[in-house]
Amino acid sequence: MGIITAILILSFLIFFHELGHFLIARAVGVKVEVFSIGFGKKLFCKQFGTTNWCLSSIPLGGYVQMKGQDDLNPTIKNYDEDSYMSKTPLQKIAILLGGPGFNILLAFLIYLFISFYGWTKLAPNVGQILANSAAVNILQKNDLIVKIDNYKITTWDDIKKAVDNSPIPLHLVIKRNNKLMKFDITPKIMTTKNIFGENVKRKLIGISPSGKLIIIHYHDPLTALKVSFDETISQSVLIFKSFEKLITGAIGLNNVSGPVTIVKVTSDAAHYGIVPLLLLTALISVNLGILNLLPIPALDGGHIMFNLYELIARKPINEAIMIKLTIAGWGILGSLMFLGLFNDMVRLTSGS
């Protein structure tokens, strides 16, 4: 059941991505000939209006085929009024941004729904206290951190932000045995690992969470919108940083995952409830949006790059160069897909 759920979610994310391309294309007057979920042999097709809607045999992707556009043969030209090629560079860029934009929009809407439904967060209760840390002999296990300087602490995530941005010493308000108490703590500069496994120096007070979970509801619409927007931006920035770390070699190529891992993780999340599954869906949606914005020919970002060149140079890119870059782009994508599948197989065989 989990695998079916994972495939349905991936198919929906792909559908939503292609829907963005479709709606913007139709808005600027481009005929969409085929809207396909999946690649390969077409299993089912139905004509609605001027578009042939299809479900294909390999559900790991999808595409909209617009009149006058063919990624597999970019030399094909058609300048009819309802053709993609007849549109201005700005109109083409709008179409290309439609897919990634819809994926990012979907993530935002999911976060907005969770904001009202309820976020599951770690409570700001102290668990373990590290030996020789700043918190030793000051804080105790199960202390509830209420405030750090001017920062109100609602969840465990708030503590890091408060510690990073507050002057030393920190002024803490905690609740212990239903009594509010105040303490001053001078954090120590210590070496720890960031999310990418890199050693970084940070101000630490030396505590870990107790593991207690709380549900946070954002009933105020403006607060819910801000929280959802901030989460979407935060995840987008994190993905860009991940690509940067991958390119510079700060994180290894063994961290690249393929569709098998995505399906497995999605299947696992489905067993933990609706909120974890929705959070993972939003994360994959942002990934899909950002990935397609990379300036790799054959991706939306590559086509945006071509159109930006045409907009600046006031002439289209040389056809021979575009073909070579497109072939190179497919080569890069193929290599990444092979690497992801290879890493998937290694993880499966090693049981990790």
C-alpha positions in Angstrom: 0.0 0.0 0.0 2.9 2.3 0.8 4.5 1.9 -2.6 1.2 2.6 -4.3 0.8 5.8 -2.2 4.4 6.8 -3.2 3.7 6.3 -6.9 0.4 8.2 -6.7 2.2 11.1 -4.9 5.0 11.3 -7.5 2.5 11.1 -10.3 0.5 13.9 -8.8 3.6 16.1 -8.4 4.5 15.5 -12.0 0.9 16.2 -13.1 1.0 19.5 -11.1 4.3 20.5 -12.7 3.1 19.9 -16.2 -0.2 21.6 -15.4 1.8 24.7 -14.7 3.4 24.6 -18.1 0.0 23.8 -19.7 -1.9 26.6 -18.1 0.7 29.3 -18.9 1.1 28.0 -22.4 -2.7 28.2 -23.0 -2.8 31.6 -21.4 -0.3 33.0 -24.0 -2.0 31.2 -26.9 0.2 28.2 -27.4 -1.5 24.9 -28.5 -0.7 22.0 -26.3 -0.8 18.8 -28.4 0.0 16.2 -25.7 -0.2 16.2 -21.9 1.4 13.0 -20.7 2.0 11.6 -17.2 4.9 9.3 -17.7 7.1 8.4 -20.6 7.3 5.5 -23.0 4.4 3.7 -24.5 1.0 5.4 -24.1 -1.4 3.2 -22.1 -4.4 5.4 -22.2 -5.2 8.6 -24.1 -8.3 10.9 -24.2 -8.8 13.9 -26.4 -10.1 17.0 -24.6 -10.3 20.2 -26.7 -7.1 20.4 -28.7 -5.0 18.4 -26.2 -4.5 14.6 -26.1 -4.3 13.7 -22.4 -2.2 10.5 -21.9 -1.0 8.1 -19.2 2.2 6.4 -20.3 4.0 3.2 -19.2 6.9 4.7 -17.2 5.4 6.9 -14.4 8.8 8.5 -13.5 8.2 11.8 -15.3 5.9 13.5 -17.7 5.7 16.2 -20.4 3.6 18.6 -22.3 4.2 18.6 -26.0 3.5 22.1 -27.4 3.1 22.9 -31.0 6.4 23.8 -32.5 8.6 22.4 -29.7 10.4 19.1 -29.7 13.3 18.6 -27.2 14.3 15.4 -29.0 14.7 17.3 -32.3 15.2 21.0 -31.7 15.6 21.7 -35.4 11.9 21.3 -36.0 10.4 24.7 -36.5 6.8 25.9 -36.7 5.9 29.6 -36.6 2.1 29.4 -36.7 0.3 31.9 -34.4 -0.5 29.2 -31.9 3.1 27.7 -32.0 5.6 27.9 -29.1 8.2 29.2 -31.6 6.1 32.2 -32.5 6.1 33.6 -28.9 8.4 36.2 -27.5 11.3 35.2 -25.2 9.5 36.6 -22.2 6.4 34.5 -23.1 8.5 31.4 -23.4 10.2 32.0 -20.1 6.8 32.4 -18.5 5.8 29.0 -19.9 9.0 27.4 -18.7 8.7 28.9 -15.2 5.1 27.6 -15.0 6.1 24.0 -14.1 8.7 24.8 -11.4 6.6 27.6 -10.1 3.6 25.3 -9.7 5.7 22.8 -7.7 6.9 25.6 -5.4 3.3 26.9 -5.1 2.1 23.4 -4.2 4.7 23.1 -1.5 3.5 26.5 -0.1 -0.1 25.4 -0.1 0.8 22.1 1.6 2.6 24.0 4.3 -0.3 26.4 4.6 -2.7 23.5 5.1 -0.4 22.0 7.8 -0.2 25.4 9.5 -4.0 25.2 10.1 -4.1 21.4 10.6 -1.2 21.4 13.1 2.6 21.1 12.9 4.2 18.3 14.9 7.3 19.8 16.5 9.8 18.9 19.2 8.9 20.6 22.4 11.5 23.0 24.0 12.0 20.6 26.9 15.6 19.8 28.0 16.7 16.2 27.5 20.3 15.4 28.0 22.9 18.0 29.2 26.4 17.6 27.8 29.2 17.3 30.3 31.3 20.4 30.7 28.8 22.4 28.7 27.4 25.9 29.5 24.2 24.4 30.8 25.8 22.1 33.4 24.7 23.0 37.0 22.2 25.5 35.6 19.6 23.7 33.6 18.0 20.4 34.6 16.4 17.5 32.6 12.7 18.3 31.6 13.2 22.1 32.1 10.8 23.9 29.7 12.6 26.8 28.0 10.1 29.7 27.7 12.2 32.6 26.6 15.7 33.5 25.5 16.3 37.2 25.6 13.7 38.8 23.4 12.8 35.5 21.7 9.7 33.6 22.7 10.4 29.9 22.6 7.6 27.7 21.3 9.4 24.8 19.7 12.9 23.3 19.9 13.8 24.9 16.5 13.3 28.4 18.1 16.2 27.7 20.5 18.9 27.6 17.8 17.7 30.9 16.3 17.6 32.6 19.7 21.1 31.4 20.7 22.6 32.3 17.3 21.1 35.8 17.3 21.2 36.9 21.0 24.1 38.7 22.7 26.2 36.9 25.4 25.3 36.1 28.1 21.9 34.7 27.3 19.0 35.5 29.6 16.8 32.4 29.9 13.3 32.1 31.3 12.5 28.4 32.1 9.6 26.6 33.7 10.6 24.0 36.3 8.1 22.2 38.5 5.4 24.7 37.3 7.6 27.6 38.5 9.2 30.3 36.3 12.9 30.8 36.9 15.5 33.0 35.3 19.1 32.1 34.5 22.0 33.7 32.7 24.1 31.3 30.5 27.2 32.1 28.6 27.3 29.6 25.6 30.6 28.0 24.6 31.9 28.2 21.0 32.2 24.6 20.0 32.7 22.6 16.9 29.7 20.7 15.6 28.4 19.3 12.3 25.9 21.0 10.2 23.2 19.4 8.1 25.8 18.6 5.3 28.1 16.9 7.8 30.6 19.7 7.7 32.4 20.9 10.9 31.3 24.4 11.9 31.8 26.5 15.0 28.7 27.7 16.8 27.5 29.0 20.1 26.1 26.1 22.1 24.6 25.8 25.5 25.0 22.0 25.4 21.5 20.5 25.6 19.5 18.0 23.6 15.7 17.7 23.2 13.7 15.5 25.5 11.9 14.0 22.5 8.5 15.3 23.7 6.3 16.3 20.8 3.7 19.1 20.6 1.2 20.2 18.0 1.3 23.8 16.9 -1.7 25.4 15.2 -1.5 28.7 13.4 -5.1 29.9 13.5 -4.2 33.5 12.5 -4.2 33.6 8.6 -1.4 36.1 8.4 0.8 34.1 10.7 0.0 30.9 8.8 0.9 32.6 5.5 4.2 33.8 6.9 5.1 30.5 8.4 4.3 28.7 5.1 6.2 31.3 3.1 9.2 31.1 5.3 9.2 27.3 5.2 9.0 27.2 1.4 11.9 29.7 1.1 13.9 27.8 3.7 13.6 24.5 1.9 14.3 26.1 -1.5 17.5 27.7 -0.2 18.5 24.4 1.5 18.2 22.6 -1.9 20.2 25.2 -3.7 22.9 24.9 -1.0 22.8 21.1 -1.4 23.5 21.4 -5.1 26.3 23.8 -4.4 27.9 21.4 -1.9 27.5 18.6 -4.3 29.3 20.5 -7.1 32.1 21.7 -4.9 32.6 18.2 -3.4 31.7 19.2 0.1 29.2 16.3 0.1 29.8 13.1 -1.8 28.1 11.8 -4.9 26.9 8.8 -2.8 24.3 11.2 -1.4 22.5 11.5 -4.7 19.3 9.4 -4.6 17.2 8.0 -7.4 13.5 7.1 -7.8 13.8 3.9 -5.8 14.9 5.8 -2.6 12.3 8.4 -3.2 9.6 5.8 -3.4 10.9 4.0 -0.3 11.1 7.1 1.8 7.6 8.2 0.7 6.3 4.7 1.4 7.8 4.8 4.9 6.4 8.3 5.6 2.9 7.1 4.7 3.0 4.8 7.7 3.6 7.7 10.2 0.5 9.7 9.4 -0.8 12.4 7.2 1.4 15.3 8.4 4.8 13.5 7.8 3.6 12.3 4.4 2.5 15.9 3.5 5.8 17.4 4.7 7.7 14.9 2.5 5.4 15.6 -0.4 6.1 19.3 -0.1 9.8 18.7 0.2 9.8 16.5 -3.0 7.7 19.2 -4.8 10.2 21.9 -3.9 13.0 19.6 -5.1 11.3 19.0 -8.4 10.8 22.7 -8.9 14.3 23.7 -8.0 15.9 20.8 -10.0 14.0 21.9 -13.1 15.4 25.5 -12.7 19.0 24.3 -13.0 20.6 25.8 -16.2 21.0 22.4 -17.8 19.8 22.1 -21.4 16.8 19.7 -21.6 15.6 21.1 -18.3 13.3 24.1 -17.9 16.3 26.1 -16.6 18.3 25.3 -19.7 15.5 26.6 -22.0 15.2 29.7 -19.8 18.9 30.2 -20.3 18.5 30.0 -24.1 15.6 32.5 -24.1 17.5 34.9 -21.8 20.3 34.9 -24.4 17.8 35.6 -27.1 16.4 38.4 -25.0 19.8 40.0 -24.4 21.4 39.4 -27.8 18.2 40.0 -29.7 18.8 36.9 -31.7 18.3 33.2 -31.1 21.2 31.0 -30.0 23.1 29.4 -32.9 21.2 26.2 -33.8 24.3 24.0 -33.9 25.4 25.2 -30.5 21.9 24.6 -29.1 21.8 21.1 -30.4 25.2 20.3 -28.9 24.2 21.8 -25.6 20.9 19.9 -25.6 22.7 16.6 -26.2 25.2 17.5 -23.4 22.2 18.3 -21.2 20.6 14.9 -21.8 24.0 13.3 -21.1 24.2 15.1 -17.7 20.7 14.1 -16.8 21.3 10.5 -17.9 24.4 10.4 -15.8 22.6 11.7 -12.7 19.8 9.2 -13.2 22.3 6.4 -13.5 24.2 7.6 -10.4 20.9 7.9 -8.4 19.8 4.4 -9.4 23.3 3.0 -8.7 23.2 4.5 -5.2 19.7 3.2 -4.7 20.9 -0.3 -5.5 23.9 0.0 -3.1 21.6 1.2 -0.3 19.2 -1.7 -0.9 21.9 -4.4 -1.1 23.7 -3.0 2.0 20.4 -2.6 3.9 21.0 1.1 4.7 
